[in-house]
Amino acid sequence: MFGFGLKSCALMAFIFFTGLFSISSAQQLLDPLEVYEPATESQFLPGGRASGMGGAQIAAGDDGSALWYNPALLTRIRNTELSGTLSHQRVTNNTTGNSGIRIPESRFVNTEASVNNTNLGGLWAIFPVPAEQGGLTLGFSVNRVRSFDRIFRYQVTGDLASSVRAGEDESGSLWAWSFGGGVEVSPKASLGLSIDIFDGTDDYSYFEDSYSQFGQPVNFTHNIIDEYTGISGKVGAAYQASNELNLGVVIGFPSSITIDQTSDEFQEGPGAFEDHNVASYKYTLPFSFGLGAMLHVEDLTFAGDISYFDYTQLKYKSGFPDLTRANMTVMEYYDDVMNYHLGAEYLVRSADLRLRAGYFSQPIPFNGFPVETEPHYFTFGAGILVEKTFNVDLAFITGGFEREDPDLGSIEEYDTQRFLMTVSYRVK
């Protein structure tokens, strides 16, 4: 998105933050454009069990998703495990606003739109390795760890010279291919390491239908495709403090991300033009830190995690004519955030059934828009042991966030409902 020239940068800034209704206003948002990175948001929880428990898995993981949450917990898996996850998601946008804010004598039309998608959520294979002392477990997984799915609609009606209908559609995923393992270093402690290789695509499109000052229709579209590649990793530790209490810690290494971008703009009507650009840039995300605890009381398990991310340390490495200015702007428009995950699981022994519930919050680190309600979600789930070697985990996630666009005078509400099903087979 960088190096397209002032006009293209201004247009893209307005696309992301105000809807492209005024180029002069867009130019004022040029700095936020330079630091907004979608991959810092919309974390996707891998695994049906983990999702049902609100993602609280740093100390509570007991399946192959531990390779993502805390690889030290892989040592809890004593048999070869093969699993796959399927996910279905519905994202809804509801936009309300005040008439006449952007365009005098106009009427704001409250709009609602939604989009559904069904995707593979992940695959993993875990292999315990026979050892004379302690335990060693190796694993491989591919998980959808970021979702770019989003929809936005905006409409203002007035006379022919002021009517505007616009919207955004975004889809795609960031995938993590993980390799690693865990090893017991004592009867109560284990360590783990994983390497995560990222790839994915963010497919974004913006459209605007309006009228020129002479009442002639103007149709504008802007399509942006981001191709992601990158590498990171993590090291984790787990410790059994007592028969009831387990503790976990995980440190995420800095992530090196490269984005190859293609941008296409089209306008029909007065001032018609067509523009095509390509660019590439690179940045690194900083270390992350997570702590977790699990309390097990008879058939009831409680788990809680807290993770820290300091996005003010995001660093651009290439793709900018002025890297110093870009990184100074990062510090102005990004915050450090704490993510919270809580979960519980109850075993119904008579039915080989595990019931789950949870909650998690993931604050948005970018402060270019006032966020009225930070993203927060409630989760529910169940684990069903079909046979001794065959298990099904189901999860449902619901929640969202609300933000304000002062320039448009609008409030945008985003709600997400997500269903996951993980099927696991453990070789006896």
C-alpha positions as CSV (number, residue, x, y, z in Angstrom):
1,M,0.0,0.0,0.0
2,F,3.0,2.2,0.1
3,G,4.7,4.0,-2.8
4,F,1.5,4.5,-4.8
5,G,1.7,8.3,-4.6
6,L,-0.2,10.8,-2.5
7,K,-3.5,10.4,-4.3
8,S,-3.6,6.6,-4.0
9,C,-2.4,6.7,-0.4
10,A,-5.1,9.3,0.5
11,L,-7.8,7.2,-1.2
12,M,-6.7,4.0,0.7
13,A,-6.6,5.9,4.0
14,F,-10.2,7.0,3.4
15,I,-11.2,3.5,2.4
16,F,-10.0,2.0,5.7
17,F,-11.2,4.7,8.0
18,T,-14.0,7.0,6.5
19,G,-15.4,5.3,3.4
20,L,-13.9,7.5,0.7
21,F,-16.4,10.4,0.8
22,S,-13.9,13.2,0.7
23,I,-10.3,13.2,-0.6
24,S,-9.4,16.3,1.4
25,S,-10.5,14.5,4.6
26,A,-8.6,11.4,3.5
27,Q,-5.4,13.3,3.2
28,Q,-5.7,14.2,6.9
29,L,-5.6,10.5,7.7
30,L,-2.5,9.7,5.8
31,D,-0.5,9.0,8.9
32,P,-3.0,6.4,10.3
33,L,-2.8,4.6,6.9
34,E,0.9,4.1,7.3
35,V,0.5,2.1,10.6
36,Y,-2.8,0.2,10.2
37,E,-2.1,-3.5,9.9
38,P,-5.1,-5.9,9.9
39,A,-2.9,-8.8,11.1
40,T,-2.8,-7.2,14.5
41,E,-6.5,-7.8,15.0
42,S,-9.1,-10.6,14.6
43,Q,-7.3,-13.5,16.3
44,F,-8.9,-16.8,15.5
45,L,-8.9,-19.5,18.2
46,P,-7.7,-22.8,16.8
47,G,-9.4,-26.0,18.0
48,G,-12.9,-26.9,19.2
49,R,-12.0,-27.6,22.8
50,A,-9.9,-24.4,23.1
51,S,-12.6,-22.3,21.5
52,G,-15.3,-23.7,23.9
53,M,-13.1,-22.7,26.8
54,G,-12.5,-19.1,25.6
55,G,-9.1,-19.9,24.4
56,A,-7.7,-20.3,27.9
57,Q,-5.1,-23.0,27.0
58,I,-1.7,-21.8,28.2
59,A,-1.9,-24.2,31.2
60,A,-5.0,-26.2,30.2
61,G,-4.3,-27.5,26.7
62,D,-4.5,-31.3,26.3
63,D,-4.8,-31.8,22.6
64,G,-2.8,-31.0,19.4
65,S,-3.8,-27.3,19.5
66,A,-1.2,-27.0,22.3
67,L,1.4,-26.6,19.6
68,W,-0.1,-23.2,19.0
69,Y,-1.0,-22.2,22.6
70,N,1.9,-23.7,24.5
71,P,4.0,-26.4,23.0
72,A,5.2,-27.6,26.5
73,L,1.7,-29.1,27.0
74,L,2.3,-31.6,24.1
75,T,3.8,-33.9,26.7
76,R,0.3,-34.5,28.0
77,I,-0.5,-36.4,24.8
78,R,0.5,-40.0,25.2
79,N,-0.9,-41.4,22.0
80,T,-0.6,-40.4,18.3
81,E,-3.3,-37.9,17.6
82,L,-4.8,-36.8,14.2
83,S,-7.3,-34.0,14.1
84,G,-9.1,-31.7,11.8
85,T,-11.3,-28.6,12.4
86,L,-14.1,-27.1,10.3
87,S,-15.4,-23.6,11.0
88,H,-18.4,-21.6,10.0
89,Q,-18.6,-17.8,10.6
90,R,-21.2,-15.1,10.2
91,V,-20.2,-11.4,10.5
92,T,-22.8,-8.7,10.7
93,N,-22.4,-4.9,10.4
94,N,-25.0,-2.4,11.6
95,T,-24.2,1.2,10.9
96,T,-26.2,4.1,12.3
97,G,-25.5,7.8,12.2
98,N,-26.6,11.4,12.3
99,S,-28.1,13.1,9.2
100,G,-26.3,16.1,7.8
101,I,-22.9,15.5,9.5
102,R,-21.0,14.9,6.2
103,I,-23.5,16.3,3.7
104,P,-25.8,19.2,4.6
105,E,-29.6,18.6,4.1
106,S,-29.0,14.8,3.8
107,R,-30.5,11.9,5.6
108,F,-28.5,9.0,7.0
109,V,-29.9,5.6,6.2
110,N,-29.3,3.0,8.9
111,T,-27.8,0.0,7.2
112,E,-27.2,-3.7,8.0
113,A,-25.3,-6.3,6.1
114,S,-23.9,-9.7,6.8
115,V,-21.6,-12.3,5.3
116,N,-21.2,-16.0,5.9
117,N,-18.2,-18.3,5.2
118,T,-17.2,-21.8,5.9
119,N,-13.5,-22.7,6.0
120,L,-11.1,-25.3,7.2
121,G,-10.0,-24.3,10.7
122,G,-7.0,-26.4,11.1
123,L,-5.2,-29.8,10.9
124,W,-2.7,-31.4,13.3
125,A,-0.7,-34.5,13.8
126,I,1.0,-35.3,17.2
127,F,3.5,-38.1,17.7
128,P,4.8,-39.2,21.1
129,V,8.4,-40.5,20.9
130,P,9.5,-43.4,23.1
131,A,12.1,-42.2,25.6
132,E,14.0,-44.0,28.4
133,Q,13.4,-41.1,30.8
134,G,10.7,-38.5,30.7
135,G,8.5,-37.9,27.7
136,L,9.1,-36.4,24.2
137,T,6.2,-35.4,21.9
138,L,6.6,-33.9,18.4
139,G,3.9,-32.2,16.3
140,F,2.9,-30.6,13.1
141,S,-0.2,-28.4,12.6
142,V,-1.7,-25.8,10.2
143,N,-4.2,-23.4,11.8
144,R,-6.2,-20.4,10.8
145,V,-5.0,-17.8,13.3
146,R,-6.3,-14.6,11.8
147,S,-9.6,-13.9,10.0
148,F,-9.9,-10.9,7.7
149,D,-13.6,-11.5,7.0
150,R,-15.6,-8.2,7.3
151,I,-18.4,-6.3,5.7
152,F,-19.4,-2.6,5.9
153,R,-22.3,-0.6,4.4
154,Y,-23.0,3.1,4.4
155,Q,-25.7,5.2,2.8
156,V,-26.7,8.9,2.8
157,T,-29.6,10.2,0.7
158,G,-30.4,13.7,-0.4
159,D,-30.7,15.4,-3.7
160,L,-28.9,13.9,-6.7
161,A,-25.7,15.8,-5.9
162,S,-25.4,14.4,-2.4
163,S,-26.7,10.8,-2.5
164,V,-24.0,8.3,-1.6
165,R,-24.1,4.5,-1.3
166,A,-20.8,2.8,-0.3
167,G,-19.4,-0.3,1.3
168,E,-16.5,-2.6,2.0
169,D,-16.1,-6.3,1.6
170,E,-13.1,-8.1,3.0
171,S,-12.2,-11.8,3.2
172,G,-9.2,-14.0,3.8
173,S,-7.1,-15.8,6.4
174,L,-3.7,-15.8,7.9
175,W,-2.5,-19.4,8.4
176,A,0.3,-20.7,10.7
177,W,2.2,-23.8,9.7
178,S,3.7,-24.9,13.0
179,F,6.4,-27.5,13.8
180,G,7.7,-28.3,17.2
181,G,7.6,-30.4,20.3
182,G,7.6,-30.7,24.1
183,V,9.8,-32.6,26.5
184,E,9.5,-33.5,30.2
185,V,12.4,-32.1,32.1
186,S,11.1,-33.5,35.5
187,P,8.1,-35.3,36.7
188,K,6.3,-32.0,37.1
189,A,7.8,-29.7,34.5
190,S,8.0,-29.6,30.7
191,L,9.4,-27.3,28.1
192,G,8.3,-26.8,24.5
193,L,9.3,-25.0,21.3
194,S,7.6,-24.3,18.0
195,I,8.4,-22.6,14.7
196,D,5.5,-20.9,13.0
197,I,5.5,-20.1,9.3
198,F,2.8,-17.7,8.1
199,D,1.1,-17.4,4.8
200,G,-2.3,-16.0,3.8
201,T,-4.3,-13.6,1.7
202,D,-6.4,-10.5,2.6
203,D,-8.8,-9.7,-0.3
204,Y,-10.3,-6.2,0.2
205,S,-12.8,-4.3,-2.0
206,Y,-14.4,-0.9,-1.7
207,F,-17.3,0.5,-3.8
208,E,-19.0,3.9,-4.0
209,D,-22.0,4.9,-6.1
210,S,-22.7,8.6,-6.0
211,Y,-23.6,11.5,-8.3
212,S,-21.5,14.3,-9.7
213,Q,-22.5,18.0,-9.2
214,F,-24.4,17.7,-12.5
215,G,-26.4,14.7,-11.4
216,Q,-24.4,12.2,-13.4
217,P,-23.8,8.8,-11.8
218,V,-20.2,8.1,-10.6
219,N,-19.1,4.5,-9.8
220,F,-15.8,3.9,-8.0
221,T,-14.2,0.6,-7.0
222,H,-10.9,-0.1,-5.3
223,N,-9.6,-3.7,-4.9
224,I,-6.6,-4.5,-2.7
225,I,-5.0,-7.9,-2.4
226,D,-2.4,-8.5,0.3
227,E,-0.3,-11.7,0.1
228,Y,1.2,-12.5,3.5
229,T,4.4,-14.5,4.3
230,G,6.3,-14.6,7.5
231,I,8.0,-16.5,10.3
232,S,7.9,-16.6,14.1
233,G,7.9,-19.1,16.9
234,K,7.4,-19.5,20.6
235,V,8.9,-21.2,23.7
236,G,6.7,-22.5,26.5
237,A,6.9,-24.1,29.9
238,A,4.4,-25.9,32.1
239,Y,4.6,-26.8,35.7
240,Q,2.3,-29.0,37.9
241,A,2.3,-27.1,41.2
242,S,0.0,-29.6,42.9
243,N,-2.6,-32.3,42.0
244,E,-5.1,-29.5,41.5
245,L,-3.1,-26.6,40.0
246,N,-1.1,-26.4,36.8
247,L,0.8,-23.3,35.6
248,G,2.0,-22.3,32.2
249,V,4.0,-19.6,30.5
250,V,4.7,-18.9,26.8
251,I,6.9,-16.3,25.1
252,G,6.2,-15.5,21.4
253,F,9.2,-14.5,19.3
254,P,9.1,-11.4,17.1
255,S,7.2,-12.1,13.9
256,S,8.7,-11.1,10.6
257,I,5.9,-10.3,8.1
258,T,6.2,-9.5,4.4
259,I,3.2,-8.2,2.4
260,D,3.1,-8.2,-1.4
261,Q,0.2,-5.9,-2.4
262,T,-1.8,-5.4,-5.6
263,S,-4.1,-2.3,-5.9
264,D,-6.6,-1.7,-8.7
265,E,-8.8,1.4,-8.9
266,F,-11.6,2.0,-11.4
267,Q,-14.0,5.0,-11.8
268,E,-16.8,5.2,-14.3
269,G,-18.6,8.4,-15.1
270,P,-17.2,12.0,-14.9
271,G,-13.5,11.9,-14.2
272,A,-13.2,8.3,-15.3
273,F,-9.8,6.6,-14.7
274,E,-8.1,3.3,-14.1
275,D,-5.1,2.7,-12.0
276,H,-3.0,-0.4,-11.2
277,N,-0.2,-0.6,-8.7
278,V,2.0,-3.1,-7.0
279,A,4.1,-2.8,-3.9
280,S,5.9,-4.8,-1.2
281,Y,6.8,-3.9,2.4
282,K,8.0,-5.7,5.5
283,Y,7.5,-5.2,9.2
284,T,8.2,-7.1,12.5
285,L,5.8,-7.6,15.4
286,P,7.4,-7.6,18.9
287,F,7.7,-10.3,21.5
288,S,4.5,-11.4,23.3
289,F,4.1,-12.8,26.7
290,G,1.4,-15.1,28.2
291,L,0.7,-16.6,31.6
292,G,-1.9,-19.2,32.4
293,A,-3.3,-21.3,35.3
294,M,-5.6,-24.3,35.5
295,L,-7.4,-25.4,38.6
296,H,-8.9,-28.9,38.6
297,V,-11.4,-29.8,41.3
298,E,-12.9,-33.3,40.9
299,D,-14.9,-33.1,37.6
300,L,-14.7,-29.4,37.2
301,T,-11.8,-27.5,35.6
302,F,-11.2,-23.7,35.6
303,A,-8.6,-22.0,33.4
304,G,-7.4,-18.4,32.9
305,D,-4.8,-16.8,30.7
306,I,-3.5,-13.3,30.3
307,S,-1.3,-12.2,27.3
308,Y,0.6,-9.0,26.7
309,F,1.4,-7.4,23.3
310,D,3.2,-4.1,22.9
311,Y,2.3,-3.0,19.4
312,T,4.1,0.3,19.9
313,Q,7.2,-1.7,19.1
314,L,5.9,-2.7,15.6
315,K,8.8,-1.9,13.3
316,Y,8.7,-1.3,9.5
317,K,11.8,-2.7,7.8
318,S,11.3,-1.8,4.2
319,G,8.7,-0.4,1.7
320,F,8.7,3.2,3.0
321,P,10.6,6.2,1.6
322,D,11.0,7.4,5.2
323,L,11.2,4.5,7.6
324,T,12.0,6.7,10.6
325,R,8.8,8.8,10.1
326,A,6.7,5.6,9.6
327,N,8.0,4.0,12.8
328,M,7.5,7.3,14.8
329,T,3.9,7.3,13.6
330,V,3.5,3.7,14.8
331,M,4.2,4.8,18.3
332,E,1.6,7.5,18.0
333,Y,-1.3,5.4,16.7
334,Y,-0.7,2.0,18.4
335,D,-1.1,0.9,22.0
336,D,0.1,-2.0,24.1
337,V,-2.8,-4.4,25.0
338,M,-3.7,-7.2,27.3
339,N,-5.8,-10.1,26.2
340,Y,-7.8,-12.0,28.7
341,H,-9.2,-15.6,28.4
342,L,-11.3,-17.5,30.9
343,G,-12.8,-20.9,30.6
344,A,-14.4,-23.8,32.4
345,E,-15.0,-27.5,31.7
346,Y,-17.3,-30.0,33.5
347,L,-17.1,-33.7,33.0
348,V,-20.4,-35.7,32.9
349,R,-18.9,-39.1,33.6
350,S,-22.1,-41.1,33.0
351,A,-22.3,-39.8,29.4
352,D,-18.6,-39.3,28.5
353,L,-19.5,-35.7,27.9
354,R,-17.6,-32.5,28.6
355,L,-19.5,-29.2,28.8
356,R,-17.6,-26.0,28.4
357,A,-18.0,-22.2,28.6
358,G,-15.7,-19.3,28.4
359,Y,-15.1,-15.6,27.8
360,F,-12.3,-13.6,26.1
361,S,-11.5,-10.1,25.2
362,Q,-9.0,-8.8,22.5
363,P,-8.6,-5.0,22.6
364,I,-7.9,-3.3,19.3
365,P,-4.4,-1.9,19.4
366,F,-4.9,0.7,16.7
367,N,-6.3,3.9,18.1
368,G,-7.0,5.8,14.8
369,F,-10.8,5.2,15.5
370,P,-12.5,5.7,18.8
371,V,-13.6,2.2,20.0
372,E,-16.8,2.4,22.0
373,T,-16.8,-1.2,23.0
374,E,-13.6,-3.4,22.7
375,P,-14.0,-6.8,21.1
376,H,-15.3,-9.4,23.6
377,Y,-16.8,-12.8,23.2
378,F,-18.7,-15.5,25.0
379,T,-18.0,-19.1,24.2
380,F,-19.9,-22.4,24.7
381,G,-18.9,-26.0,23.8
382,A,-19.1,-29.7,24.3
383,G,-16.7,-32.6,23.9
384,I,-18.2,-36.0,23.0
385,L,-16.2,-39.2,23.3
386,V,-17.8,-41.3,20.5
387,E,-15.4,-44.3,21.1
388,K,-12.3,-44.7,23.1
389,T,-10.2,-43.4,20.3
390,F,-12.6,-41.0,18.5
391,N,-13.6,-37.6,19.9
392,V,-15.7,-34.7,18.7
393,D,-15.4,-31.2,20.1
394,L,-18.0,-28.5,19.3
395,A,-17.8,-24.8,20.0
396,F,-19.9,-21.7,19.5
397,I,-18.5,-18.2,19.9
398,T,-20.6,-15.0,19.9
399,G,-19.7,-11.4,20.5
400,G,-18.3,-8.3,18.7
401,F,-17.3,-4.7,19.1
402,E,-18.5,-1.1,18.5
403,R,-16.5,1.8,17.1
404,E,-17.2,5.4,16.1
405,D,-16.3,7.4,13.0
406,P,-16.4,11.0,14.1
407,D,-15.9,12.2,10.5
408,L,-18.9,10.4,9.2
409,G,-20.9,10.8,12.4
410,S,-21.6,7.1,12.4
411,I,-21.5,4.2,14.9
412,E,-20.5,0.8,13.5
413,E,-21.4,-2.3,15.3
414,Y,-19.8,-5.6,14.3
415,D,-21.1,-8.9,15.6
416,T,-19.6,-12.4,15.0
417,Q,-21.1,-15.8,15.4
418,R,-18.6,-18.7,14.9
419,F,-19.1,-22.4,15.0
420,L,-16.3,-24.9,15.1
421,M,-16.1,-28.7,15.0
422,T,-12.9,-30.6,15.7
423,V,-12.8,-34.3,15.0
424,S,-9.9,-36.2,16.7
425,Y,-8.5,-39.7,16.5
426,R,-6.0,-41.1,19.0
427,V,-4.2,-44.3,18.1
428,K,-4.1,-46.7,21.1
